[in-house]
Amino acid sequence: MLTELVIRFVVGGIAVSAFAILGDILKPKSFAGLFGAAPSIALATLVLTISKEGRAYAAIELRSMILGALAFFVYAVLAARCLLSGKWSASAVTASALLIWCGCALGLWFALLR
């Protein structure tokens, strides 16, 4: 148990650092936070899943991550368009788009992975 936690911390730390460096190199600097978060954690999770559960299980997890990312893209585009129009408040757009993200993610999961 302790060994697994240490591996998690090391792999996660290396991945976060690598993506933070990549984000720092790219312009604009706001990419540093974006690259330092989700992709690095996803990769660290996949590495640990492969080592613990095997490649077949990790492949299922990876497909789920990809579908979640596609659903998030729909959420981000919808939220950005609604907020840029200036017709709705940020809280209304966020709550509505979150429901759409959940529906999109679950719909993709049921359609493609179930």
C-alpha distances in whole Angstrom, upper triangle without the diagonal:
4,5,5,6,9,10,11,13,14,15,16,18,20,21,22,24,26,27,28,30,32,33,34,36,38,40,40,37,36,34,32,30,30,29,26,25,24,25,22,20,21,20,17,16,18,16,13,14,16,14,12,15,18,21,23,20,20,24,24,22,24,27,26,25,29,30,29,30,34,34,33,36,38,37,38,41,42,41,43,46,46,46,48,51,51,52,48,46,43,41,43,42,39,39,41,39,36,37,38,35,33,36,36,32,33,36,34,31,34,36,34,31,32
4,5,5,6,9,10,11,12,14,15,16,18,20,21,22,24,26,27,28,30,31,32,35,36,39,39,36,35,33,30,29,30,28,25,24,24,25,22,19,21,20,17,17,19,17,14,16,18,15,14,17,20,23,25,23,22,26,26,24,25,29,28,27,30,32,30,31,35,35,34,36,39,38,38,41,43,42,43,46,47,46,48,51,51,52,49,46,43,42,44,43,39,39,42,40,37,38,40,36,35,38,38,34,35,38,36,34,36,39,36,33,34
4,5,5,6,9,10,11,12,14,15,16,18,20,21,22,24,25,27,29,30,31,33,35,38,38,35,34,32,30,28,29,27,24,23,24,23,20,18,20,19,15,15,17,15,12,14,16,12,12,16,18,20,23,21,20,24,25,23,24,27,27,26,29,31,30,30,34,35,33,36,39,38,38,41,43,42,43,46,47,46,48,51,51,52,49,47,44,43,45,44,40,40,42,40,37,39,40,36,35,38,37,34,35,38,36,33,36,38,35,32,34
4,5,5,6,9,10,10,12,14,15,16,18,20,21,22,24,26,27,28,30,32,33,36,36,33,32,30,28,26,26,24,22,21,21,20,18,15,17,16,12,12,14,12,8,11,13,10,9,13,15,18,20,18,17,20,21,19,20,24,23,22,25,27,26,27,30,31,30,32,35,34,35,38,39,38,40,43,44,43,45,48,48,49,46,44,41,40,42,40,37,37,39,37,34,35,36,33,31,34,34,30,31,34,32,29,32,34,32,29,30
4,5,5,6,9,10,10,12,14,15,16,18,20,21,22,24,26,26,28,30,31,34,34,31,30,28,26,24,25,23,20,19,19,20,17,14,16,16,12,12,15,13,10,13,15,13,12,16,18,20,22,20,18,22,23,20,21,25,24,22,25,27,26,26,30,30,29,32,34,33,33,37,38,37,38,41,42,41,43,46,46,47,44,42,38,37,39,38,35,35,37,35,32,34,35,32,31,34,33,30,31,34,32,30,33,35,33,30,31
4,5,5,6,9,10,10,12,14,15,16,18,20,21,22,24,25,26,29,30,33,33,30,30,28,25,24,25,23,20,19,20,20,17,15,17,16,12,13,16,13,11,15,16,14,14,18,19,21,24,22,20,24,25,22,23,26,26,24,27,29,28,28,31,32,31,33,36,35,34,38,40,38,39,43,43,42,44,47,47,49,46,44,40,39,41,40,37,37,40,37,34,37,37,34,33,36,36,32,33,36,34,32,35,37,35,32,34
4,5,5,6,8,10,11,12,14,15,16,18,20,21,22,24,25,27,29,32,32,29,29,27,24,23,23,21,18,18,18,18,14,13,15,13,10,11,13,10,8,12,13,10,11,15,16,18,21,19,17,20,22,19,20,24,23,21,24,27,26,26,29,30,29,31,34,33,33,36,38,37,38,41,42,41,43,46,47,48,45,43,40,39,41,39,36,37,39,36,33,36,36,32,32,35,34,30,32,34,32,30,33,35,32,29,31
4,6,5,6,8,10,10,12,14,15,16,18,20,21,22,24,26,27,30,30,27,26,24,22,20,20,19,16,15,15,15,12,10,12,11,7,8,11,9,7,10,12,11,11,14,16,17,20,18,16,19,20,17,18,21,20,19,22,24,22,23,26,27,25,28,31,30,30,33,35,34,34,38,39,38,40,43,43,44,42,40,36,35,37,36,32,33,35,33,30,32,33,29,28,31,30,27,28,31,29,27,30,32,30,27,29
4,6,5,6,8,10,10,12,14,15,16,18,20,21,22,24,26,28,28,25,24,23,20,19,20,18,15,14,15,15,12,10,13,13,9,11,14,12,11,14,16,15,15,18,20,21,24,21,19,22,23,20,20,24,23,21,23,26,24,24,28,28,26,28,32,30,30,33,35,34,34,38,39,37,39,42,42,44,41,39,35,35,37,36,32,33,35,33,30,33,34,30,30,33,32,29,30,33,31,30,33,35,32,30,32
4,5,5,6,9,10,10,12,14,15,16,18,20,21,23,24,27,28,25,25,23,20,19,20,18,15,15,16,16,12,12,14,12,9,12,14,12,11,15,16,14,16,19,20,21,24,22,19,22,24,21,21,25,24,22,24,27,25,25,29,30,28,30,33,32,31,34,36,35,36,39,40,39,41,44,44,46,43,41,37,37,40,38,34,36,38,35,33,35,36,32,32,35,34,30,32,35,33,31,35,36,33,31,33
4,5,5,6,9,10,11,12,14,15,17,18,20,21,23,26,26,24,24,21,19,18,18,16,13,14,14,13,9,9,11,9,6,9,10,8,8,12,13,12,14,17,17,18,21,19,16,19,21,18,17,21,21,18,21,24,23,22,25,27,25,27,30,30,29,32,34,33,33,37,38,37,39,42,42,44,42,40,36,36,38,36,33,34,36,33,31,33,33,29,29,32,31,28,30,32,30,28,32,33,30,28,30
4,6,5,6,8,10,11,12,14,15,16,18,20,21,24,24,22,21,18,16,15,15,13,10,10,11,10,7,6,9,8,5,8,11,10,10,13,14,14,15,18,19,19,22,20,17,19,20,17,17,20,20,17,19,22,20,20,23,24,22,24,27,27,26,29,31,30,30,34,35,34,35,39,39,41,38,36,32,32,35,33,29,31,33,30,27,30,30,27,27,30,29,25,27,30,28,27,30,31,29,27,29
4,5,5,6,8,10,10,12,14,15,16,18,20,23,23,20,20,18,15,14,15,13,10,11,13,12,9,9,12,11,9,12,14,13,13,16,18,17,19,21,22,22,25,23,20,23,24,21,20,24,23,20,22,25,23,22,26,27,25,26,29,28,27,30,33,31,31,35,36,35,36,39,40,42,39,37,33,33,36,34,31,32,34,32,29,32,33,29,29,33,31,28,31,33,31,30,33,35,32,31,33
4,6,5,6,9,10,11,12,14,15,17,19,22,22,20,20,18,15,15,16,13,10,12,14,12,9,10,13,10,9,12,14,12,13,17,17,17,19,21,22,21,24,23,20,22,24,21,20,23,23,20,22,25,24,22,26,27,25,26,30,29,28,31,33,32,32,35,37,36,37,40,41,43,41,39,35,35,38,36,32,34,36,33,31,34,34,30,31,34,32,29,32,34,31,30,34,35,32,31,33
4,5,5,6,8,10,11,12,14,16,17,20,20,18,18,15,13,13,13,10,8,9,10,8,5,7,9,7,7,10,11,11,12,15,16,16,18,20,20,20,22,21,17,19,21,18,17,20,20,17,18,22,20,19,22,24,22,23,26,26,24,27,30,29,29,32,34,33,34,37,38,40,38,36,32,33,35,32,29,31,33,30,28,31,30,27,28,30,29,26,28,31,28,27,31,32,29,28,30
4,6,5,6,9,10,10,12,14,15,18,18,16,15,13,10,10,10,8,5,7,9,8,5,7,10,9,9,12,14,14,15,17,19,19,21,23,23,22,25,23,20,22,23,20,18,21,21,17,19,22,20,18,22,23,21,22,25,24,23,26,28,27,27,30,32,30,31,35,35,37,35,33,29,30,32,30,27,29,31,28,26,29,29,26,27,30,28,25,28,31,28,28,31,32,30,29,31
4,6,5,6,9,10,10,12,14,17,18,15,15,13,10,11,12,10,7,10,12,11,8,11,14,12,12,15,17,16,17,20,21,21,23,25,26,25,28,26,23,25,26,23,21,25,24,21,22,25,24,22,25,26,24,24,28,27,25,28,31,29,29,32,34,32,33,37,37,39,37,35,32,32,35,33,30,32,34,31,29,33,33,29,30,33,31,29,32,34,32,31,35,36,33,32,35
4,5,5,6,9,10,11,13,16,17,15,16,13,10,12,12,9,8,11,13,10,8,11,13,11,12,15,16,15,17,20,20,21,23,25,25,24,26,25,22,23,25,22,20,23,24,20,21,24,23,21,24,26,23,23,27,27,25,27,30,29,29,32,34,32,33,36,37,40,38,36,33,34,36,33,31,33,34,31,30,33,32,29,30,33,31,28,31,33,31,30,34,35,32,31,34
4,5,5,6,8,10,11,14,14,12,12,10,7,9,9,5,5,8,10,8,6,10,12,11,12,15,16,16,18,20,21,22,24,25,25,24,26,25,21,22,24,21,19,21,21,18,18,21,20,17,20,22,20,20,24,23,21,24,27,26,25,28,30,29,29,33,34,36,34,33,29,30,32,30,27,30,31,28,26,30,29,25,27,30,28,25,29,30,28,28,32,32,30,29,32
4,5,5,6,9,10,12,13,10,10,8,5,7,8,6,5,8,11,10,9,12,14,14,14,17,19,19,20,23,24,25,26,28,28,27,29,28,24,26,27,24,22,24,24,20,21,24,22,20,23,24,21,21,25,24,22,24,27,26,25,28,30,28,29,32,33,35,34,32,28,29,32,29,27,30,31,28,27,30,30,27,28,31,29,27,31,33,30,30,34,35,32,32,35
4,5,5,6,9,12,13,11,12,10,7,10,11,9,8,12,14,13,12,15,17,16,16,20,21,20,22,25,25,26,28,30,30,28,31,30,26,27,29,26,24,27,27,23,23,27,25,22,25,27,24,24,28,27,25,27,30,29,27,30,33,31,31,35,35,38,36,35,31,33,35,33,30,33,34,31,30,34,33,30,32,35,32,30,34,35,33,33,37,37,35,34,37
4,5,5,6,10,12,10,12,9,7,10,10,7,9,12,14,12,11,15,16,15,16,19,20,20,22,24,25,26,28,29,29,27,30,29,25,26,27,25,22,24,25,21,21,24,23,20,22,25,22,21,25,25,22,24,28,27,25,28,31,29,29,33,34,36,35,34,30,32,34,31,29,32,33,30,29,32,31,28,30,33,30,28,32,33,31,31,35,35,32,32,35
4,5,5,8,8,7,8,5,4,7,7,6,7,10,12,11,12,15,16,16,17,20,21,21,24,25,26,28,30,31,30,29,31,30,26,27,28,25,23,25,25,21,21,24,22,19,21,23,20,19,23,23,20,22,25,24,22,25,27,26,26,29,30,33,32,30,27,29,31,28,26,29,30,27,26,30,29,26,28,31,29,27,31,32,30,30,34,34,32,32,35
4,6,7,8,6,8,7,5,9,10,9,10,13,16,15,14,17,19,19,20,23,24,24,26,28,29,30,32,34,33,32,34,33,29,30,32,29,26,28,28,25,25,27,26,22,25,27,23,23,26,26,23,25,28,26,24,27,30,28,27,31,32,35,33,32,29,30,33,30,28,31,33,30,29,33,32,29,31,34,32,31,34,36,33,34,38,38,36,36,39
4,7,9,8,11,9,8,12,13,11,12,16,18,16,16,20,21,20,21,24,25,25,27,30,30,31,33,35,34,32,35,34,30,31,32,30,27,29,29,26,25,28,27,24,26,28,25,24,27,27,24,25,29,28,26,29,31,29,29,32,33,36,35,34,31,33,35,32,31,34,35,32,31,35,34,31,33,36,33,32,36,37,34,35,39,39,36,37,40
4,6,7,9,7,8,11,11,10,12,15,17,16,16,20,20,20,22,25,25,25,28,30,30,32,34,35,34,32,34,34,30,30,31,29,26,27,28,24,23,26,25,21,23,25,22,21,24,24,21,22,26,25,22,25,28,26,25,29,30,33,32,31,28,31,33,30,28,31,32,29,29,32,31,28,31,33,31,30,33,34,32,33,37,36,34,35,38
3,5,8,7,9,12,12,12,14,17,18,18,19,22,23,23,25,27,28,28,31,32,33,35,37,38,37,35,37,36,32,32,33,31,28,29,30,26,25,27,26,22,24,26,23,21,24,24,20,21,24,23,20,23,26,24,23,26,27,31,30,29,26,29,31,28,27,30,31,28,28,32,31,28,31,33,31,30,34,35,33,34,38,37,36,36,40
4,5,6,8,11,11,12,14,16,18,18,19,22,23,23,25,27,28,29,31,33,34,35,37,38,38,36,37,36,33,33,34,31,28,30,29,26,25,27,25,22,23,25,21,20,23,22,19,19,23,21,18,21,24,21,20,24,25,28,28,27,24,26,28,26,24,28,29,26,27,30,29,27,30,32,30,29,33,34,32,33,37,37,35,36,39
4,5,6,8,10,10,12,14,16,17,17,20,21,22,23,26,27,28,30,31,32,34,36,37,37,35,37,35,32,32,33,30,28,29,29,25,25,27,25,22,24,25,22,21,24,23,20,21,24,22,20,23,25,23,22,26,26,29,29,27,24,26,29,26,24,28,29,26,27,30,30,27,30,32,30,29,33,34,33,34,37,37,36,36,39
4,5,6,7,9,10,12,14,15,16,18,20,21,22,24,25,27,28,30,31,33,34,35,35,34,35,34,30,30,31,28,26,27,26,23,23,24,22,19,21,22,18,18,21,20,16,18,21,19,17,20,22,19,19,23,23,26,25,24,20,23,25,22,21,24,26,23,23,27,26,23,26,29,27,26,30,31,30,31,34,35,33,34,37
4,5,5,6,8,10,12,12,13,16,17,18,19,21,22,23,25,27,28,30,31,32,32,30,32,31,27,27,28,25,23,24,24,20,20,22,20,17,19,20,17,16,20,19,16,17,21,19,17,20,23,21,21,24,25,28,27,25,22,24,26,23,21,25,26,23,23,26,25,23,25,28,26,25,28,30,28,29,32,32,31,31,34
4,5,5,6,9,11,12,12,14,16,17,18,20,21,22,24,26,27,28,30,31,31,30,32,30,27,27,28,25,23,25,25,21,21,23,21,18,21,22,19,19,22,21,18,21,24,22,20,24,26,24,24,28,28,31,29,28,24,26,28,26,23,26,28,25,24,28,27,24,27,30,28,26,30,31,29,30,34,34,32,32,35
4,6,5,6,9,11,11,12,15,16,17,18,20,21,23,24,26,27,29,30,30,29,31,29,26,26,27,24,22,24,23,19,20,22,19,17,20,20,17,17,21,19,16,19,22,20,19,22,24,22,23,26,26,29,27,25,21,23,25,23,20,23,25,22,21,25,25,22,24,27,25,24,27,29,27,28,32,32,31,30,33
4,5,6,7,8,10,11,13,14,16,17,19,20,22,23,25,26,28,28,28,27,28,27,23,24,24,21,19,21,20,16,16,18,16,13,16,17,14,14,17,16,14,16,19,17,17,20,22,20,21,24,25,27,26,24,20,22,24,21,19,22,23,20,19,23,22,19,21,24,22,21,24,26,24,25,28,29,27,27,30
4,6,7,6,7,10,11,12,13,15,16,18,20,21,22,24,25,26,26,25,26,25,22,22,23,20,18,20,19,16,16,19,17,14,17,18,15,15,19,19,16,19,22,21,20,23,25,24,24,28,29,31,29,28,24,25,27,25,22,25,26,23,22,25,24,21,23,26,24,22,25,27,25,25,29,29,27,27,30
4,7,7,6,8,11,11,12,14,16,17,18,20,22,23,24,25,26,25,27,25,22,23,24,20,19,21,20,17,18,20,18,16,19,20,17,18,22,21,18,21,24,22,22,25,27,25,26,30,30,33,31,29,25,26,28,26,23,25,27,24,23,26,26,22,24,27,25,23,26,28,26,26,30,31,29,28,31
4,6,6,6,9,10,11,12,14,16,17,18,20,22,23,24,24,23,25,23,20,21,21,18,17,19,18,14,16,18,15,13,17,18,15,16,19,18,16,20,22,20,20,24,25,24,25,29,29,31,29,27,23,23,26,23,20,22,24,21,20,23,23,19,21,24,22,20,23,25,24,23,27,28,26,25,28
4,6,5,6,9,10,10,12,14,15,16,18,20,21,21,22,21,22,20,17,18,18,14,13,15,14,10,12,14,12,10,14,14,12,13,17,16,15,18,20,19,20,23,24,23,25,28,29,30,28,27,23,23,25,22,19,21,23,20,18,21,20,17,18,21,19,17,20,22,20,20,23,24,23,22,24
4,6,5,6,9,10,11,12,14,15,16,18,20,20,20,19,20,19,15,16,17,14,12,14,14,10,11,14,12,10,14,16,13,14,18,18,17,19,22,21,21,24,26,26,27,30,31,33,31,29,26,26,28,25,22,24,25,22,20,23,22,19,20,23,20,18,21,23,20,20,24,24,22,21,24
4,5,5,6,9,10,11,12,14,15,17,18,19,20,19,21,19,16,17,18,15,13,16,16,13,14,17,16,14,17,19,17,18,21,21,20,23,25,24,24,28,29,29,30,33,34,36,33,32,28,28,30,28,25,27,28,25,23,26,26,22,23,26,24,21,24,26,23,23,26,27,25,24,27
4,5,5,6,9,10,11,12,14,15,16,17,18,18,19,17,14,16,17,13,12,15,14,11,14,16,14,13,17,18,16,18,21,21,20,23,25,24,25,28,29,29,30,33,34,35,33,31,27,27,29,27,24,25,27,24,22,24,24,20,21,24,22,19,22,24,22,21,25,26,24,22,25
4,5,5,6,9,10,10,12,14,15,15,16,15,16,14,11,12,13,10,9,12,11,8,10,13,12,11,15,16,15,16,19,19,19,22,24,24,24,27,29,28,30,33,34,35,33,31,28,28,29,27,24,25,26,23,21,23,23,19,19,22,20,17,19,22,19,18,22,23,20,19,21
4,5,5,6,9,10,11,12,14,15,15,13,16,14,11,12,14,11,9,13,13,10,12,15,15,14,17,19,18,19,22,22,22,24,27,27,27,30,32,31,33,36,37,38,36,35,31,31,33,30,27,29,30,26,24,27,26,22,23,25,23,20,22,24,22,20,24,25,22,20,23
4,5,5,6,9,10,11,12,14,14,14,17,15,12,14,15,12,12,15,15,13,15,18,17,16,20,21,20,22,25,25,24,27,29,29,29,32,34,33,35,38,39,40,38,36,32,32,34,32,29,30,31,28,26,28,28,24,24,27,25,22,24,26,24,22,26,27,24,22,25
4,6,5,6,9,10,10,11,12,12,14,12,9,12,13,9,10,13,13,11,14,16,15,15,19,20,19,21,24,23,24,27,28,28,29,32,33,33,35,38,38,39,37,35,32,31,33,31,27,28,29,27,24,26,26,22,22,24,23,20,21,24,21,19,23,24,22,19,22
4,5,5,6,9,10,10,10,9,11,10,6,9,10,8,7,11,12,10,12,15,15,15,18,20,19,21,24,24,24,27,29,29,30,33,34,34,36,38,40,41,38,37,34,33,34,32,29,30,31,28,25,27,27,23,23,25,23,20,21,23,21,19,22,23,20,18,20
4,5,5,6,9,10,10,10,13,11,8,11,13,11,11,15,15,14,16,19,19,18,22,23,23,24,27,27,27,30,32,32,33,36,37,37,39,41,43,44,41,40,37,36,38,35,32,33,34,31,29,31,30,27,26,29,27,23,25,27,24,22,25,27,23,21,24
4,5,5,6,8,9,10,13,11,9,12,14,12,12,16,16,15,18,20,19,20,23,24,24,26,29,29,29,32,33,33,34,37,38,38,40,43,44,45,42,41,37,36,38,36,33,33,34,32,29,31,31,27,26,29,28,24,25,27,25,23,26,27,24,22,24
4,5,5,5,7,8,10,7,6,9,10,9,10,13,13,13,16,18,18,19,22,23,23,25,27,27,28,31,32,32,34,36,38,38,40,42,43,44,41,40,37,36,37,35,32,32,33,31,28,29,29,25,24,26,25,22,22,25,22,20,22,24,21,18,20
4,6,6,4,5,8,7,6,9,11,10,11,14,15,15,17,19,20,20,23,24,25,26,29,29,30,32,34,35,36,38,40,40,42,44,45,46,44,43,39,39,40,38,34,35,36,33,30,32,31,28,27,29,27,24,24,26,24,21,24,25,22,19,21
4,6,6,8,11,10,9,12,14,13,14,17,18,18,20,23,23,23,26,28,28,29,32,32,33,35,37,37,38,41,42,43,44,47,48,49,46,45,42,41,42,40,37,37,38,36,33,34,34,31,30,32,30,27,27,30,27,25,27,28,25,22,24
4,6,9,11,9,9,13,14,13,15,18,18,18,21,23,23,24,27,28,28,30,32,32,33,36,37,37,39,42,43,43,45,47,48,49,46,45,41,40,41,40,36,36,38,35,32,33,33,30,29,31,30,26,26,29,27,24,26,28,25,22,23
4,7,8,6,7,10,11,11,13,15,16,16,19,21,21,23,25,26,26,29,31,31,32,35,36,36,38,40,41,42,44,46,47,48,45,44,41,40,40,39,36,35,36,34,31,32,32,28,27,29,28,24,24,26,24,21,23,25,22,18,20
4,6,6,6,9,11,11,12,15,16,17,19,21,21,23,25,26,27,29,31,32,33,35,36,37,38,41,42,43,44,47,48,49,46,45,42,41,42,40,37,37,38,35,32,33,33,29,28,30,28,25,25,27,24,21,23,24,21,18,20
4,6,5,6,9,10,10,12,14,15,16,18,20,21,22,24,25,26,29,30,31,33,34,35,36,39,40,41,42,45,46,47,45,44,41,40,41,39,36,36,36,33,31,32,31,28,27,28,26,23,23,25,22,20,22,22,19,16,18
4,5,5,7,9,10,11,13,14,16,17,19,20,22,23,25,26,28,29,30,32,34,35,36,38,40,41,42,44,46,46,44,44,40,40,40,38,35,35,35,32,30,31,30,27,25,26,25,21,21,22,20,17,19,20,16,13,15
4,5,5,6,9,10,11,13,15,16,17,19,20,21,23,25,26,27,29,31,32,33,35,37,38,39,40,43,44,44,42,41,38,37,37,35,33,32,33,30,28,28,28,24,23,24,23,19,19,21,19,16,18,19,16,13,14
4,5,5,6,9,10,10,12,14,15,16,18,20,21,22,24,25,26,28,30,31,32,34,36,36,38,40,42,42,40,39,36,35,36,34,31,31,32,29,26,27,27,23,22,24,22,19,19,21,18,16,18,19,16,13,16
4,5,5,6,9,10,11,12,14,15,17,18,20,21,23,24,25,27,29,30,31,33,35,36,37,39,41,42,39,39,36,35,36,33,31,31,31,28,26,27,26,22,22,23,21,17,18,19,16,14,17,17,13,11,14
4,5,5,6,9,10,11,12,14,16,17,18,20,22,23,24,26,27,28,30,32,33,34,36,38,40,40,38,37,34,33,34,31,29,29,29,26,24,24,23,20,19,20,18,15,15,16,13,11,13,14,11,8,10
4,5,5,6,9,10,10,12,14,15,16,18,20,21,22,24,26,26,28,30,31,32,34,36,38,38,35,35,32,31,31,29,26,26,27,24,22,22,22,18,17,19,17,14,14,16,14,11,14,16,13,10,13
4,5,5,6,9,10,10,12,14,15,16,19,20,21,23,24,25,26,29,30,31,32,35,36,37,35,34,31,31,31,29,26,27,27,24,22,23,22,18,18,19,17,14,15,17,14,12,15,16,13,11,14
4,5,5,6,9,10,11,12,14,15,17,18,20,21,23,24,26,27,29,30,32,33,35,36,34,34,31,30,30,28,25,26,25,22,21,21,20,17,16,17,15,12,13,14,10,9,12,12,9,8,11
4,5,5,6,9,10,11,12,14,16,16,18,20,21,22,24,26,27,28,30,32,33,34,31,31,28,27,27,25,23,23,22,20,18,18,17,14,13,14,12,9,10,12,9,7,11,12,10,8,11
4,5,5,6,9,10,10,12,14,15,16,18,20,20,22,24,25,26,28,30,32,32,30,29,26,26,26,24,21,22,22,19,17,18,17,13,13,15,13,10,12,14,11,10,14,15,13,12,14
4,5,5,6,9,10,11,13,14,15,17,18,20,21,23,24,25,27,29,31,31,29,29,26,26,27,24,21,22,22,19,17,19,17,13,14,15,12,10,13,13,10,10,14,14,11,11,15
4,5,5,6,9,10,11,12,14,16,17,18,20,21,23,24,26,27,29,30,28,28,25,25,25,22,20,20,19,16,15,16,14,11,11,12,9,6,9,10,6,7,11,11,9,9,12
4,5,5,6,9,10,10,12,14,15,16,18,20,21,22,24,26,27,28,25,25,22,22,22,19,17,17,17,14,12,13,12,9,9,11,9,6,9,10,8,9,12,13,12,12,14
4,5,5,6,9,10,10,12,14,15,16,18,20,21,22,24,26,27,25,24,21,22,22,19,17,18,18,14,13,15,13,10,12,13,10,9,12,13,11,12,15,16,14,15,18
4,5,5,6,9,10,11,12,14,15,17,18,20,21,23,25,26,24,24,22,22,22,19,17,18,17,14,13,15,12,9,11,12,9,8,11,11,9,11,14,14,13,14,17
4,5,5,6,9,10,11,12,14,16,17,18,20,21,23,23,21,22,19,19,19,16,14,15,14,10,10,11,8,5,8,9,5,5,9,9,8,10,13,13,13,14,17
4,5,5,6,9,10,10,12,14,15,16,18,20,21,22,20,20,17,17,17,14,12,14,13,10,9,11,9,6,9,11,9,8,12,13,12,13,16,17,17,17,20
4,5,5,6,8,10,10,12,14,15,16,18,20,21,20,20,17,18,18,15,14,16,15,11,12,14,11,9,12,13,10,11,14,14,13,15,18,18,17,19,21
4,6,5,6,8,10,11,12,14,15,17,19,19,18,19,17,17,16,13,12,14,12,9,10,11,8,7,11,11,8,10,13,13,12,15,17,17,17,19,21
4,6,5,6,8,10,11,12,14,16,17,17,15,16,13,14,13,10,9,10,9,6,7,9,7,5,9,10,9,10,13,14,14,16,18,19,19,20,22
4,5,5,6,8,10,10,12,14,16,17,15,15,13,14,14,10,10,12,12,8,10,12,11,9,13,14,12,13,17,17,17,19,22,22,22,23,25
4,6,5,6,9,10,11,12,15,16,15,16,14,16,15,11,12,14,13,9,12,14,11,11,15,15,13,15,18,18,17,20,22,22,22,24,26
4,6,5,6,9,10,11,13,13,12,13,12,14,12,9,10,12,10,7,10,12,9,10,13,13,12,14,17,17,17,20,22,22,23,24,26
4,6,5,6,8,10,11,12,10,11,9,10,10,6,7,10,9,6,9,11,10,10,14,15,14,16,19,19,19,22,24,24,25,26,28
4,6,5,6,9,10,12,11,12,10,13,13,9,10,13,12,10,13,15,14,13,17,18,17,18,22,22,22,24,27,26,27,29,31
4,6,5,6,9,10,10,12,12,14,13,10,12,15,13,11,14,16,14,15,18,19,17,20,23,22,22,25,27,27,27,29,31
4,6,5,7,7,7,9,9,11,10,7,10,12,10,9,13,14,13,14,18,18,18,20,22,22,23,26,27,27,29,30,32
4,5,5,7,6,7,7,10,10,7,9,12,12,11,14,16,15,16,19,20,20,22,24,25,25,28,30,30,31,32,34
4,5,8,9,10,10,14,13,11,13,16,15,14,17,19,18,19,22,23,22,24,27,27,27,30,32,32,32,34,36
4,6,8,10,11,14,13,11,14,17,15,15,18,20,18,20,23,23,23,25,28,27,28,31,32,32,33,35,37
4,6,8,9,13,12,10,13,16,15,15,18,20,19,21,24,24,24,27,29,29,30,32,34,34,35,37,39
4,7,10,12,10,10,13,15,14,15,18,19,18,20,23,23,24,26,28,28,29,32,33,33,35,37,38
4,7,8,7,6,10,11,11,12,15,16,16,18,20,21,21,24,26,26,27,30,31,32,33,35,36
4,6,5,6,9,10,11,12,14,16,17,18,20,21,22,24,26,27,28,30,32,32,34,35,36
4,6,5,6,9,10,10,12,14,15,16,18,20,20,22,24,25,26,28,30,31,32,33,34
4,5,5,6,8,10,10,12,14,15,17,18,20,21,23,24,25,27,28,30,31,32,33
4,6,5,6,8,10,11,12,14,16,17,18,20,21,22,24,26,27,28,30,31,32
4,6,5,6,8,10,10,12,14,15,16,18,20,21,22,24,25,26,28,29,30
4,6,5,6,9,10,10,12,14,15,16,18,19,21,22,24,25,26,27,28
4,6,5,7,9,10,11,13,14,15,17,18,20,21,23,24,26,26,27
4,5,5,6,9,10,11,12,14,16,16,18,20,21,22,24,25,26
4,5,5,6,9,10,10,12,14,15,16,18,20,20,22,23,24
4,5,5,6,9,10,10,12,14,15,16,18,20,21,21,22
4,5,5,6,9,10,11,12,14,15,16,18,20,20,21
4,5,5,6,8,10,10,12,14,15,16,18,19,20
4,5,5,6,8,10,10,12,14,15,16,17,18
4,5,5,6,8,10,10,12,14,15,16,16
4,6,5,6,8,10,10,12,14,15,15
4,6,5,6,8,10,10,12,13,14
4,5,5,6,9,10,11,11,12
4,5,5,6,8,10,10,10
4,5,5,6,8,10,10
4,6,5,6,8,9
4,5,5,5,6
4,6,6,5
4,6,7
4,6
4
